[in-house]
Amino acid sequence: MSTPTDLATIIGFGLSRLRIQNRHHDFEHLCRDLARARIASNILPATGPVAGSGDQGRDFETFHTYLANTLTSTSTFIGRAASNTITFACTVQQNGLLAKISADVKAICSQGTPVQRIYFFCTEPLRTSDRHNAQDWTSREYGIALEVLDGPAISELLSEHDVFWIAKTHLHLPAELTPPSLTSRPASAPTRKASIQRADHEMAKAIDLLASRTTRPISEFNPLDFRAAFASDLRALLRLSGSPELSLIAAKVECQESQLIDYMSGNHLPSQKRTREMVRAMAEFCRERGIDLPDSQFEEQFWARKLRVARKSGMQKTVKHKALKIAAPKRNAKR
């Protein structure tokens, strides 16, 4: 069985062959599948000649969805759907990557729908300093964020169990290389301290995400915002569990479906007992459907801590401080 490092090396070699074999379209399809799995699900492919102006420098981009404000936000689609317009560009070009990035950014920003973020995928490695220079230039010139995923980064992402199928499909790798799932790997039980730290970090990320969708500073976030963050994490777990119908969860938990709707929408916080029951019910759905998720996703101390943070203002101060640290690099990039 290949180690993660070995597998990433194999995938990296497969990516490098795409340029030699003139398979830009295969790389574009690979990146689109990876983006749907890891970045946003509401993605449209571009139409028009790749080398011409038909795709406006955009190999694929997100489309707007109004479903995020409805009950169906508990679905797999909304769980990953981007609220802002994101555009993606891909290249198998080996040399002159900085020039290619700047050209694509200029093409994307000078025509078509305004965007808030650009993801640039390339098969070749890009130095960290070059990536930062490109990000600073994009932020300074166009006021938008740029993310660059080079060959080594893509290789590491594709070596994970749940997305390896993308590498297998587009790089024609043998199924025998499929890495084991996280749940099949022996792991020691997390300590209480580790569970608390992880829960606080996840809540901080949820608060940072909420802040990015509003004009309010994180320092002004209140208990209602933390209730919304907890509900967002519950919806994310439901999505990871295969998005079972809420009526099925309600049957396992032995409560009214309307109560689950309140919990998932952030109208009310569940009790600790009810939270434990919901998390266990979603873990059962994972097992029944053969979905591989790490046990840490369902760890009771982890969810108990999240619930306590959502309830107690003193703990919320600590999490807001963590969220500010997460947001700091983004603020600096915009300066």
Secondary structure, DSSP 4 states (H G I P E B T S, - for coil): ---HHHHHHHHHHHHHHHHHTT-HHHHHHHHHHHHHHHT-S-EEE--S-SSSSTTTT-SEEE---SGGGSGGGGSHHHHH--SS-EEEEEE---S-HHHHHHHHHHHHHTSSS--SEEEEEESS---HHHHHHHHHHHHHHHS-EEEEE-HHHHHHHHTSGGGHHHHHHHS---GGGPPPPGGGS--PPPPHHHHHHHHHHHHHHHHHHHHHTSSS-GGG--HHHHHHHHHHHHHHHHHHTT---HHHHHHHHTS-HHHHHHHHHTSSPPPHHHHHHHHHHHHHHHHHHT----GGGG-HHHHHHHHHHHH-HHHHHHHHHHHHHHHHHHHHHH-
